[in-house]
Amino acid sequence: MSQQSAVYTHGHHGSVLRSHSWRTATNSCAYLLPYLKPDMVILDVGCGPGTISVDLARYVPQGRVIGLEATPDPLKQASSLAEEKGVKNVEWVIGDAHKLDFPDNTFDVVHAHAVTQHLGDPVQAFREMLRVTKRGGIIANRETDVAAMTWYPEVEGMREWHEMFIRASRANGGEPNAGRRLHVWAKEAGIDPKCITKTVSGWCYSTPEERAWWSDLWAERTVKSDFAKLAKEKGTASDEELERAAGAWKTWGNEEDGWFGIFHGEIICRV
Ligand SMILES: C[S@@+](CC[C@H](N)C(=O)[O-])C[C@H]1O[C@@H](n2cnc3c(N)ncnc32)[C@H](O)[C@@H]1O
């Protein structure tokens, strides 16, 4: 799939940003934190609403973070957040992960969270991340592996939603099972496998508050975000199937013992 044909599956509807803006450095890039030094300059590729970028900026008080996004849509929220939190060492730029508009050897750390799974050419993105990282610096990437998502209890329609999610991501040019492939993409981009550390970590939503938040946003996201629009355009799901999936989310959200687990692959590349 060429990079031009990849479309970001979820878009930036409020229901999607509610999910992304829950993310912090601690819950989304704990594997990177031990490597950070106060004066580092970090590029956060595909920063979305910027909650991780703003959080990362606190770890580099004498350095700075540049949050890069393909579209201005989520950056208004990102810059409001930085302002609200009084974080001054973060800035926002528009760009494409496949062709970064920075000179070689610019950053101490290049980070991407939940981004390379959506790209038409993730290997090209790794080539670019490698090019703009200083020798001795770090590339860090963490991505979900959608096939490895799991939940309790089995609710009618959830399996269909899961299959629909995988179909939609592929139809839009991405790779939903990215988590297991990061080290391979990095190697194909020219990074020495001996310099790649692979780990996994997860998210778990199970308290009544977490269940309500996660099921409400998915019930809405399934019918109102770009996920629904693109699924219909690409023929991966009909209105009826999307409505059924939204209903399954509402049912799961009301399950007293409901539990949802999301598995992520992570890599640290020392370049
Ligand atoms: C799932 S969101 C992740 C946002 C953020 N990193 C986080 O974890 O909260 C993926 C983001 O990647 C952005 N994106 C998609 N394709 C991109 C590209 N080619 N270059 C830069 N950003 C891209 C999308 O616009 C979207 O905001």
The ligand as an SDF file (V2000), in Angstrom:
LIG
                    3D

 27 29  0  0  0  0  0  0  0  0999 V2000
   -4.2070    7.1860   17.1750 C   0  0  0  0  0  0  0  0  0  0  0  0
   -3.7090    8.8610   16.9910 S   0  0  0  0  0  0  0  0  0  0  0  0
   -2.4050    8.9410   18.2200 C   0  0  0  0  0  0  0  0  0  0  0  0
   -2.2130   10.3120   18.7780 C   0  0  0  0  0  0  0  0  0  0  0  0
   -1.1900   10.3860   19.9150 C   0  0  0  0  0  0  0  0  0  0  0  0
    0.1220    9.9430   19.4970 N   0  0  0  0  0  0  0  0  0  0  0  0
   -1.7000    9.5820   21.0960 C   0  0  0  0  0  0  0  0  0  0  0  0
   -1.2990    8.4360   21.2560 O   0  0  0  0  0  0  0  0  0  0  0  0
   -2.5660   10.1060   21.8170 O   0  0  0  0  0  0  0  0  0  0  0  0
   -2.7530    8.8290   15.4750 C   0  0  0  0  0  0  0  0  0  0  0  0
   -2.3920   10.2200   15.0110 C   0  0  0  0  0  0  0  0  0  0  0  0
   -1.4600   10.0980   13.9290 O   0  0  0  0  0  0  0  0  0  0  0  0
   -1.7560   11.1250   12.9930 C   0  0  0  0  0  0  0  0  0  0  0  0
   -1.2070   10.7390   11.6780 N   0  0  0  0  0  0  0  0  0  0  0  0
   -1.7300    9.8540   10.7950 C   0  0  0  0  0  0  0  0  0  0  0  0
   -0.9540    9.7860    9.6860 N   0  0  0  0  0  0  0  0  0  0  0  0
    0.0920   10.6420    9.8810 C   0  0  0  0  0  0  0  0  0  0  0  0
    1.2200   11.0220    9.1000 C   0  0  0  0  0  0  0  0  0  0  0  0
    1.4240   10.4970    7.8800 N   0  0  0  0  0  0  0  0  0  0  0  0
    2.0820   11.9270    9.6130 N   0  0  0  0  0  0  0  0  0  0  0  0
    1.8740   12.4680   10.8460 C   0  0  0  0  0  0  0  0  0  0  0  0
    0.8230   12.1450   11.6350 N   0  0  0  0  0  0  0  0  0  0  0  0
   -0.0650   11.2450   11.1590 C   0  0  0  0  0  0  0  0  0  0  0  0
   -3.2720   11.2150   13.0180 C   0  0  0  0  0  0  0  0  0  0  0  0
   -3.7390   12.4500   12.4980 O   0  0  0  0  0  0  0  0  0  0  0  0
   -3.5760   10.9990   14.4820 C   0  0  0  0  0  0  0  0  0  0  0  0
   -3.7220   12.2150   15.1840 O   0  0  0  0  0  0  0  0  0  0  0  0
  1  2  1  0
  2  3  1  0
  2 10  1  0
  3  4  1  0
  4  5  1  0
  5  6  1  0
  5  7  1  0
  7  8  2  0
  7  9  1  0
 10 11  1  0
 11 12  1  0
 11 26  1  0
 12 13  1  0
 13 14  1  0
 13 24  1  0
 14 15  1  0
 14 23  1  0
 15 16  2  0
 16 17  1  0
 17 18  1  0
 17 23  2  0
 18 19  1  0
 18 20  2  0
 20 21  1  0
 21 22  2  0
 22 23  1  0
 24 25  1  0
 24 26  1  0
 26 27  1  0
M  CHG  2   2   1   9  -1
M  END
$$$$
